[in-house]
Amino acid sequence: MTKLKKILVPLDGSANSIRGLDQAVEIAKGSNAIITGLYVFHLPLAAGIKLTKKMDDDAEKKAVKAIGPALNRAEKAGVTFKYETGGGHTGSEIIKHANKGKFDMIVIGARGQGGVKEAFLGSTSNYVMHKSKIPILIVK
């Protein structure tokens, strides 16, 4: 395996995404890699809906809530942490950022939903696992 320099960690503020971050921090400490936290804004599905100021402010608050604690955890561990944001379908945005940023690995926290429910609903980690061209670590 090549030396890891850049790790992408999708963050949504959940305990699952923090577990993914914690695992990425451990990997980064061992390889001196830089972690980039990615928060994806959920945009309205209907075309033509304009983002209102309130929608924009709410999205910004959610991003800060997801990224702030992650930044603190990484810094406490002595790991370099950057962050990016994107908007749209979460799985597609993760793949887009991974390719564009030439990341070596994606570390993503899984919701831990299994079986029938996941088969029908799908999941972001499942989507990313199937679409990524780079190694992925899914943390449960």
C-alpha positions as CSV (number, residue, x, y, z in Angstrom):
1,M,0.0,0.0,0.0
2,T,1.2,3.5,-0.8
3,K,1.8,6.0,1.9
4,L,-1.3,7.8,2.7
5,K,-1.1,11.6,2.4
6,K,-4.7,12.7,2.1
7,I,-7.8,11.2,3.8
8,L,-11.3,12.3,3.1
9,V,-13.8,12.0,6.0
10,P,-17.5,12.8,5.3
11,L,-19.0,14.5,8.4
12,D,-22.6,15.1,9.3
13,G,-22.3,15.7,13.0
14,S,-23.6,12.2,14.0
15,A,-21.8,9.8,16.4
16,N,-21.2,7.5,13.4
17,S,-19.3,10.2,11.4
18,I,-17.2,11.0,14.6
19,R,-16.3,7.3,14.9
20,G,-15.1,7.5,11.2
21,L,-13.1,10.6,12.1
22,D,-11.5,9.0,15.1
23,Q,-10.4,6.1,13.0
24,A,-9.0,8.5,10.3
25,V,-7.1,10.4,13.1
26,E,-5.4,7.2,14.2
27,I,-4.4,6.4,10.6
28,A,-3.2,10.0,10.0
29,K,-1.1,9.9,13.1
30,G,0.7,6.9,11.8
31,S,1.3,8.2,8.3
32,N,1.4,12.0,8.8
33,A,-1.6,12.3,6.5
34,I,-3.8,15.4,6.2
35,I,-7.5,14.8,7.0
36,T,-10.1,16.8,5.0
37,G,-13.6,16.8,6.6
38,L,-16.4,17.1,4.1
39,Y,-19.9,18.4,5.0
40,V,-22.5,18.0,2.3
41,F,-25.5,20.4,2.3
42,H,-28.8,18.7,1.3
43,L,-30.2,20.9,-1.4
44,P,-33.9,21.0,-2.3
45,L,-34.8,18.2,-4.8
46,A,-37.2,20.2,-7.0
47,A,-35.4,22.2,-9.7
48,G,-36.0,25.9,-9.6
49,I,-36.4,26.2,-5.8
50,K,-34.3,29.1,-4.6
51,L,-32.4,28.8,-1.4
52,T,-33.8,31.2,1.0
53,K,-31.7,33.1,3.5
54,K,-33.1,31.0,6.3
55,M,-32.3,27.7,4.4
56,D,-28.8,29.0,3.8
57,D,-28.3,30.0,7.5
58,D,-29.7,26.7,8.7
59,A,-27.3,24.8,6.4
60,E,-24.4,26.9,7.6
61,K,-25.3,26.2,11.3
62,K,-25.4,22.4,10.6
63,A,-22.0,22.5,8.8
64,V,-20.4,24.4,11.7
65,K,-22.0,21.9,14.2
66,A,-20.5,19.0,12.2
67,I,-17.1,20.4,11.4
68,G,-16.3,22.3,14.6
69,P,-16.0,19.3,16.9
70,A,-14.2,17.3,14.2
71,L,-11.6,20.1,13.9
72,N,-11.1,20.1,17.7
73,R,-10.7,16.3,17.9
74,A,-8.1,16.3,15.1
75,E,-6.2,19.2,16.4
76,K,-6.1,17.7,19.9
77,A,-4.6,14.6,18.4
78,G,-2.0,16.7,16.5
79,V,-3.4,15.9,13.1
80,T,-3.7,18.5,10.3
81,F,-7.4,19.0,9.5
82,K,-8.9,20.9,6.6
83,Y,-12.6,21.1,5.6
84,E,-14.7,21.4,2.5
85,T,-18.4,21.7,1.9
86,G,-20.5,20.6,-1.1
87,G,-24.2,20.6,-1.9
88,G,-26.4,17.9,-3.5
89,H,-26.7,14.2,-3.3
90,T,-24.4,13.2,-0.4
91,G,-22.9,10.1,-2.0
92,S,-22.3,11.8,-5.3
93,E,-20.6,14.7,-3.6
94,I,-18.3,12.5,-1.6
95,I,-17.2,10.7,-4.8
96,K,-16.8,14.0,-6.7
97,H,-14.6,15.5,-3.9
98,A,-12.6,12.3,-3.6
99,N,-11.8,12.4,-7.3
100,K,-11.2,16.1,-7.6
101,G,-9.0,16.3,-4.5
102,K,-6.9,13.2,-5.4
103,F,-7.4,11.6,-2.0
104,D,-5.7,8.4,-1.1
105,M,-8.5,7.0,1.0
106,I,-12.1,7.7,2.3
107,V,-12.9,6.9,5.9
108,I,-16.7,7.0,6.4
109,G,-18.8,6.1,9.4
110,A,-21.7,3.7,8.7
111,R,-25.1,4.2,10.2
112,G,-25.0,0.5,11.2
113,Q,-28.3,-0.2,9.5
114,G,-28.3,-3.6,8.0
115,G,-30.4,-6.1,6.2
116,V,-33.7,-5.4,4.6
117,K,-33.9,-1.7,5.5
118,E,-30.6,-0.9,3.9
119,A,-31.5,-2.9,0.8
120,F,-34.5,-0.7,0.2
121,L,-33.3,2.6,1.5
122,G,-29.7,2.4,0.5
123,S,-27.0,4.2,2.4
124,T,-24.3,6.8,1.8
125,S,-21.6,4.4,2.8
126,N,-23.0,1.7,0.5
127,Y,-23.2,4.1,-2.4
128,V,-19.6,5.4,-1.8
129,M,-18.3,1.8,-1.5
130,H,-19.7,0.9,-4.9
131,K,-18.7,4.1,-6.7
132,S,-15.3,4.9,-5.3
133,K,-12.1,4.2,-7.3
134,I,-9.9,4.6,-4.1
135,P,-9.7,2.6,-0.9
136,I,-12.5,3.1,1.6
137,L,-12.7,2.2,5.2
138,I,-16.2,1.9,6.6
139,V,-16.3,2.3,10.3
140,K,-19.3,0.8,12.3
